[in-house]
Structures are given as structure tokens and as C-alpha cells.
Amino acid sequence: MSRLIMYAAIATLFLEPVEGWAHAFLVKSDPAQRAALTQSPRQLRLWFNEALEPAFCVVTVRDASGNTVTSNDAAVSATDPKLLVLPLPQLAKGTYTVQFQVLSVDGHTVKSGFKFVIREAARLK
């Protein structure tokens, strides 16, 4: 009888809807993870697999010394609720770390990050 109960418990785990286990995860970014750029990008764009709660999304970009180089002006796109956009200042040559924390509409918070490099500072004309 105990085996029957154990098998029933395991079966219910697999019958639970997949949405119950879902979390927002980063699908792609621009600049991409580990990108090597020759110019400073104007903005950081992060695409997720789920719609985001705009009031609970935070993105920071830090330089190699750990200094924050952005303000927290990240916003969910008005046309795509899965896209988070952060304006960037002119970035100098160096390695940058993107850190984000987002809340998806399913109520799950996800925190992660990645790096990109600017090999050559953009030249102003």
C-alpha cells in the first residue's frame, strides 16, 4: 500500500501544470552576454520569456571597479511586456556587469546577471 501512495504522489507532481513551475528567464539581450563591442551601446535591452511587472524590475550596469554607471531608469516596453529597456550613458573601454532583478506576472522574482566588454571607447564626432 505504501508503494501505491508513493507512486500516486510522484504522478501528481508530473500532472501539475508546467506554468506552476515557470519563472521569467532571460531569452536574449542586446548587448549579448559576453559580447565584445567596439562602441558604447545607447541602451541595454533584455527580453524575457514572460511578461514583467514594471514596478518591480531593477537593472544596474557596473564597471570593472564595481561602480554603478547607470541610473535605475529601466522600463518595460509599452509594446512588448517581455522587454526591459535601460538607457546607457557613454561607456568607456572596459568590462561591464549587468545585474537584473525582475518580477514576472506569475509572481516569481528572478535575479541574475552577465558581462560584456567594450574593447575600444566610442569616439565622439
C-alpha positions in Angstrom: 0.0 0.0 0.0 2.8 2.4 0.8 4.3 2.0 -2.7 0.9 2.8 -4.2 0.8 6.1 -2.2 4.4 6.9 -3.2 3.6 6.3 -6.9 0.5 8.4 -6.7 2.5 11.3 -5.1 5.1 11.1 -7.8 2.4 11.1 -10.5 0.7 14.2 -9.2 4.0 16.1 -9.5 4.1 15.3 -13.2 0.5 16.1 -13.7 0.8 19.6 -12.2 0.6 22.3 -14.9 4.0 23.5 -16.1 3.0 27.1 -15.6 3.1 26.5 -11.9 6.9 25.9 -12.1 7.6 28.8 -14.5 9.9 31.7 -13.8 10.9 34.6 -16.0 14.2 33.8 -17.6 16.3 35.9 -19.9 15.8 34.8 -23.5 18.3 37.3 -25.1 19.9 40.6 -24.6 21.4 43.5 -26.5 24.3 43.7 -25.9 24.5 40.0 -25.6 26.1 38.1 -22.8 30.0 38.0 -23.3 29.7 40.4 -26.2 32.8 42.2 -27.3 31.8 45.7 -28.6 33.8 48.4 -30.3 31.4 51.2 -29.5 29.3 52.1 -26.5 25.7 50.9 -26.9 22.9 53.5 -26.4 20.7 51.2 -24.4 20.5 47.8 -22.8 17.6 45.6 -23.9 16.6 42.4 -22.0 14.0 40.0 -23.4 12.3 37.5 -21.1 10.0 34.6 -21.7 7.2 36.0 -19.6 5.6 39.4 -19.2 7.1 41.5 -16.4 5.7 43.6 -13.6 7.1 47.1 -14.4 7.1 48.4 -10.9 9.4 45.6 -9.7 12.1 45.5 -12.3 15.6 46.7 -11.4 18.7 46.8 -13.7 22.1 48.1 -13.0 25.3 48.2 -15.0 28.6 48.3 -13.2 32.1 49.0 -14.5 35.2 46.8 -13.7 35.7 48.7 -10.4 32.2 47.9 -9.3 30.9 51.4 -9.7 27.3 51.8 -10.9 27.3 53.6 -14.3 23.5 53.7 -14.8 20.5 55.2 -13.1 17.6 53.0 -12.5 15.5 54.2 -15.4 14.8 50.8 -16.7 11.3 50.4 -18.2 9.2 47.7 -19.6 8.4 48.4 -23.2 4.9 49.8 -23.9 4.7 47.5 -27.0 6.3 44.3 -25.5 5.6 43.4 -21.9 8.5 40.9 -22.0 11.2 43.6 -23.0 13.0 45.6 -20.4 15.0 48.7 -21.6 17.6 50.7 -19.8 19.2 53.8 -21.4 23.0 53.8 -21.1 25.5 56.7 -20.8 28.5 56.8 -23.0 30.6 53.9 -21.8 34.4 53.8 -21.9 36.6 50.9 -22.8 36.3 48.1 -20.2 34.3 45.3 -18.8 30.8 45.8 -17.6 28.5 43.7 -15.5 24.7 43.8 -15.9 22.7 42.8 -12.9 18.9 42.5 -13.0 16.1 41.5 -10.8 12.6 41.1 -12.3 9.2 40.1 -11.2 7.1 38.2 -13.8 3.4 38.4 -13.8 3.3 34.9 -12.4 4.7 36.3 -9.1 8.2 34.9 -9.3 11.3 37.0 -8.8 14.4 36.2 -10.8 17.9 37.7 -10.1 20.8 37.2 -12.4 23.5 39.0 -14.5 26.1 38.8 -17.2 29.1 40.7 -18.6 30.0 42.4 -21.8 33.2 44.2 -22.9 33.9 47.4 -24.8 37.3 47.0 -26.4 37.5 50.4 -27.8 35.8 53.5 -26.5 33.4 55.2 -28.9 34.8 58.3 -30.5 32.6 61.4 -30.5 32.4 63.3 -33.7 
